[in-house]
Amino acid sequence: MRPRYLILALAVALGVSACATDAGSESAGSDSPSSKPSAEAPATSAAEVEGAWGNPDNMREPSLNLGSDGRISGTDGCNRLMGSWTFEDGKVVFSEMGMTMMACPDVDQWLGGAVTAVPEADTLRIYDGAGTEIGTLTR
């Protein structure tokens, strides 16, 4: 595939995933990250958030690796995810997210809708653009 077509395909995929919602996600809810009470202590620095979330050794399960360089890599259980992240006001903000677009029957691709995340001890609560929790990853 030519590089410009790959870039175009990633741009289209990013646009589609930013508009999509998935009602059948792993842990759906309607509370925004700031209004949801938590019994776990929230992370206070980017260093506490860096590293693997989910099980990166099992490519059939969702996982993310938040690198110390601000880059993201991972999988939704079928497609590869990549992008950037920052830690702002106690939450992770994802940007420049892209993913491969393989056909994945029987795989819930909720992780592709990630826009922000709230780290709480060993749980990363993932939210879409509307502020709805779409799933969680654990360490």
N, C-alpha and C positions, 0 to 999 in steps of 0.2 A: 504494500500500500504506500502510495506517495506521501511524503511528510505533510504536505498541505491538506490532503484528504483526511489524514489522521487527526490533524489539528481541527479541521472542520467537524469531523465525527465527534471528537471530544467536546467541542463547543456546543454542538446540538445535544449531546447526552447531558451535559451540565445544565443546559437550559430546560430540558425536559424534566430532569430530576429535581430541579429547583421548584418546579410547578406542581410536581406530583405529590399526592398523599397516599398513604397505605393504611386503610382501616384495619387490616389484619396483622398489624405489626406485633412484635413480641410483647411490648409492655405499653400499650396505648393509654393515654389519659388526657384530661383537658386542663390540668393545672399548669401554669407557667412556672419556669424554674425558680423565680423569685418568690412565688406565693406558696410553694410546696414545703411544708415543714420537714425537717430531717433529724433523725436521731444520730446520724453519723456526723463527725466533724468535717467541715469542708476544707479543701486544699487552700493554702494561702500563697503558694508560689508555683511557678512553672516547673521547677525541679521536682516537686511532689507529683506532678501529673505525667512527666516524661516516662516513656517505657511502654511495655506491652499491656494491652487491655484485651480481654477475651483469651482465646487459646490459639496463638499464631502457629502452633505445630499441627493443628487440624484445619486444613484449607476448606473444609466443608462447613465450618462454623464462622460466624462473624468475628472479626478481630481488627484492632487498630494498633499501630505502633506510632507513638508520638515522639519524634526524634528531638534531641536537644538542639538541633539546627533549625527547628521550626517546620520540618517536613513531616508529612503523614504518609504511611503506607499501610495497606491492610487488605481485607477481603470481606465481602458480604456473605461468603459461603459459596460463591461461584465466581464472581467478577472481582478483579483487582481494583483497589481504590488508591488514589494518590492525591496529594494536595499540600496545603500549608495550614499551620495553626498558630494561634497566639493565646496567651492567658491574660484576660482582662476582667477586672472586677469580680474575681472569684469564679470565672467560668472560662471554658475553652471556646474559642471562636474559630470555626473552620472557614478556609477560603481557598480559592483556586482549586476546588474539588473536581476531580474527574474520575471516571471508571471505565473499564472495558465494558462491552455490551454483548456478552455471550448470552445465548438462550439458556435459561436456567429453570427448567420445570421443577416444581416442588421446592424452590428456594425462595424464602421471604427476603426480598431485597430492601428491607427497611433502612439499612445503614447508609444506602445511597442518598437518603433524604436528610442526612445530618447537616445541621447549620451551627448548632452550639451544643455544649455539653457541660454538665455540672459534676465535678469530681467530689465524691464524698467517701473518704477513707479508701476502701477497696472496691467501690462501685462508681462507674462513670455513667451518668444518666444522660441519654442522647435526646436532643430536641430538634424538631423540624423548624422551618421558617415561621410557622404560626405560633411557636412556643409550646407545642404539644409534645409530650414525652413519647418517643417512638420506640424506645428500647433501652436496654442497659448492657454494659459490658463489665466484667469483674476482672480483678488481677489474679 
